[in-house]
Amino acid sequence: MPDSSDYVVVGSGLAGAATAWQLAARGHQVTILERNVPASHDGSSHGSARIFRYAYPDPFYTQAVLESKALWDGLALDTAAELITPAGAVDYGPERNPALLAGVLASAGIDHELLSAAEARTRWPQIAFDTEVLWHPGAGVIDAEAAVNAMVALAVGNGAEVLTGWSLSRTDRLDSGGQGRSGYRLTSATGDTVDAGNVVISAGGWLPELLGRLSLPSGFLAGLPEITVRQEQAFHFRYRDPVSAGQWPTFIHKAADIQAYGLPGGRDAGFAGQKVAEYNGGPLIPSAAEQTGIVDPANRERVVDYVRRYLPGLDTEPYAETTCLFTNTPNEDFLIDRVDNLTILSPCSGHGAKFAPLIGQWAADLATGSANFPQRFRSSTTAASSR
Ligand SMILES: Cc1cc2nc3c(=O)[nH]c(=O)nc-3n(C[C@H](O)[C@H](O)[C@H](O)COP(=O)(O)OP(=O)(O)OC[C@H]3O[C@@H](n4cnc5c(N)ncnc54)[C@H](O)[C@@H]3O)c2cc1C
């Protein structure tokens, strides 16, 4: 007899861990299937540094960060872990529109200041600001890996089972196989099986290659947005003045020729430098399975050139570098959709970490049929008939 579970969550990055936690905390029977280990080194949720920030041009996301923060605080309390280190955030550059972002923060009642470039340079001489600057002190740095482990621990504490080294190869509908049972049979790459009443697929950059093997109705598949995967690359640059280590904010800078972001690298960077990357600067790949983990020298050169021009407080040679996967939808909204007891999550587009606990709540709401779920993340047309 195969193992069985009411809810099977496939993938244990930030999205899967959060969903498993939320489902298990509501008393559901949950099994996590993970091809590697939680916060897998070749997924999107490894390492110690993701930006937590409130400033978005779309007020929907700013409100969502507020909701998410309440859940982060609860998670930190329940696990006695420091998951978000305060650092603040600066937004600037000719394409960033700091004034518009300030308006969104003002409407949401979030503490912020709009500074001239000269005022900002006085405060942070390590950065060569080129426009006015939005500063909001409530931002910080998420320890992604610690967050995954904390959420998995809470899921397990609420009775969830975790099977590591379990790579989903396909799902088959049990009721369409004439076996008189509803739900799915999940089969691993090595032929193991688990039966599930409900399935949540949170496979990050592996989603595109899995979609065709999930027994999804063709109309549902056709209605999904295009999902693309990029092998992003990030570089660590040493602080010229080690004393400035605690004075570096996170940043998003949209210059005319490059969109860059940076943040204190934390544990990954030996607490000695800033992690800097070009947003969507890595190559497109068909799926996570095709990633090489090799940094593109041209991208390294672009980021080094960026640091030379805009970050005088950093050494200009990176002392460490890494790759990571962005799984993008065309408009950078998340994909959280459901058909026939199967929920699909793709909450990345380079900005999902800060929402992780809320994504878990949304996904658990959707998977259990609650009406609270924001419909903007359901883009498939035929899904409407099965809601
Ligand atoms: C370089 C980089 C920087 C980022 N910066 C920020 C930031 O500053 N702020 C922010 O908010 N967000 C940021 N993000 C986005 C954030 O990290 C992602 O939204 C989040 O990590 C996505 O998590 P996930 O669970 O969807 O995917 P993943 O973490 O990739 O998890 C998917 C999991 O599924 C498993 N899996 C895949 N296929 C199978 C299978 N067939 N069977 C079983 N298991 C499977 C994988 O092993 C993996 O563990 C960044 C992302 C990257 C890559």
PDBQT file of the ligand as one rigid body, heavy atoms in Angstrom, charges set to zero:
ROOT
HETATM    1  C1  LIG A 401      18.936  35.738  -6.107  1.00  0.00    +0.000 C 
HETATM    2  C2  LIG A 401      17.578  35.913  -5.509  1.00  0.00    +0.000 A 
HETATM    3  C3  LIG A 401      17.323  37.037  -4.768  1.00  0.00    +0.000 A 
HETATM    4  C4  LIG A 401      16.054  37.260  -4.256  1.00  0.00    +0.000 A 
HETATM    5  N1  LIG A 401      15.860  38.364  -3.512  1.00  0.00    +0.000 NA
HETATM    6  C5  LIG A 401      14.653  38.564  -2.933  1.00  0.00    +0.000 A 
HETATM    7  C6  LIG A 401      14.468  39.679  -2.089  1.00  0.00    +0.000 A 
HETATM    8  O1  LIG A 401      15.393  40.466  -1.890  1.00  0.00    +0.000 OA
HETATM    9  N2  LIG A 401      13.270  39.849  -1.503  1.00  0.00    +0.000 N 
HETATM   10  C7  LIG A 401      12.243  38.973  -1.699  1.00  0.00    +0.000 A 
HETATM   11  O2  LIG A 401      11.153  39.189  -1.145  1.00  0.00    +0.000 OA
HETATM   12  N3  LIG A 401      12.391  37.885  -2.497  1.00  0.00    +0.000 NA
HETATM   13  C8  LIG A 401      13.570  37.661  -3.106  1.00  0.00    +0.000 A 
HETATM   14  N4  LIG A 401      13.766  36.571  -3.899  1.00  0.00    +0.000 N 
HETATM   15  C9  LIG A 401      12.632  35.687  -4.171  1.00  0.00    +0.000 C 
HETATM   16  C10 LIG A 401      12.456  34.577  -3.145  1.00  0.00    +0.000 C 
HETATM   17  O3  LIG A 401      13.678  34.084  -2.716  1.00  0.00    +0.000 OA
HETATM   18  C11 LIG A 401      11.564  33.527  -3.791  1.00  0.00    +0.000 C 
HETATM   19  O4  LIG A 401      10.292  34.119  -3.977  1.00  0.00    +0.000 OA
HETATM   20  C12 LIG A 401      11.384  32.266  -2.965  1.00  0.00    +0.000 C 
HETATM   21  O5  LIG A 401      12.606  31.771  -2.501  1.00  0.00    +0.000 OA
HETATM   22  C13 LIG A 401      10.679  31.220  -3.821  1.00  0.00    +0.000 C 
HETATM   23  O6  LIG A 401      10.516  30.051  -3.063  1.00  0.00    +0.000 OA
HETATM   24  P1  LIG A 401       9.832  28.759  -3.666  1.00  0.00    +0.000 P 
HETATM   25  O7  LIG A 401       9.492  27.912  -2.495  1.00  0.00    +0.000 OA
HETATM   26  O8  LIG A 401       8.768  29.127  -4.621  1.00  0.00    +0.000 OA
HETATM   27  O9  LIG A 401      10.962  28.059  -4.563  1.00  0.00    +0.000 OA
HETATM   28  P2  LIG A 401      12.256  27.200  -4.111  1.00  0.00    +0.000 P 
HETATM   29  O10 LIG A 401      12.921  27.801  -2.946  1.00  0.00    +0.000 OA
HETATM   30  O11 LIG A 401      13.087  26.980  -5.318  1.00  0.00    +0.000 OA
HETATM   31  O12 LIG A 401      11.647  25.833  -3.612  1.00  0.00    +0.000 OA
HETATM   32  C14 LIG A 401      11.242  24.824  -4.499  1.00  0.00    +0.000 C 
HETATM   33  C15 LIG A 401      11.580  23.511  -3.870  1.00  0.00    +0.000 C 
HETATM   34  O13 LIG A 401      10.936  22.479  -4.622  1.00  0.00    +0.000 OA
HETATM   35  C16 LIG A 401      11.805  21.377  -4.685  1.00  0.00    +0.000 C 
HETATM   36  N5  LIG A 401      11.398  20.590  -5.837  1.00  0.00    +0.000 N 
HETATM   37  C17 LIG A 401      11.447  20.956  -7.133  1.00  0.00    +0.000 A 
HETATM   38  N6  LIG A 401      10.987  19.988  -7.926  1.00  0.00    +0.000 NA
HETATM   39  C18 LIG A 401      10.620  18.969  -7.113  1.00  0.00    +0.000 A 
HETATM   40  C19 LIG A 401      10.082  17.681  -7.354  1.00  0.00    +0.000 A 
HETATM   41  N7  LIG A 401       9.828  17.254  -8.604  1.00  0.00    +0.000 N 
HETATM   42  N8  LIG A 401       9.837  16.874  -6.299  1.00  0.00    +0.000 NA
HETATM   43  C20 LIG A 401      10.077  17.298  -5.028  1.00  0.00    +0.000 A 
HETATM   44  N9  LIG A 401      10.615  18.519  -4.749  1.00  0.00    +0.000 NA
HETATM   45  C21 LIG A 401      10.862  19.348  -5.780  1.00  0.00    +0.000 A 
HETATM   46  C22 LIG A 401      13.188  22.004  -4.829  1.00  0.00    +0.000 C 
HETATM   47  O14 LIG A 401      14.214  21.114  -4.464  1.00  0.00    +0.000 OA
HETATM   48  C23 LIG A 401      13.077  23.196  -3.897  1.00  0.00    +0.000 C 
HETATM   49  O15 LIG A 401      13.500  22.887  -2.596  1.00  0.00    +0.000 OA
HETATM   50  C24 LIG A 401      15.014  36.317  -4.453  1.00  0.00    +0.000 A 
HETATM   51  C25 LIG A 401      15.284  35.153  -5.179  1.00  0.00    +0.000 A 
HETATM   52  C26 LIG A 401      16.547  34.944  -5.696  1.00  0.00    +0.000 A 
HETATM   53  C27 LIG A 401      16.791  33.689  -6.470  1.00  0.00    +0.000 C 
ENDROOT
TORSDOF 0
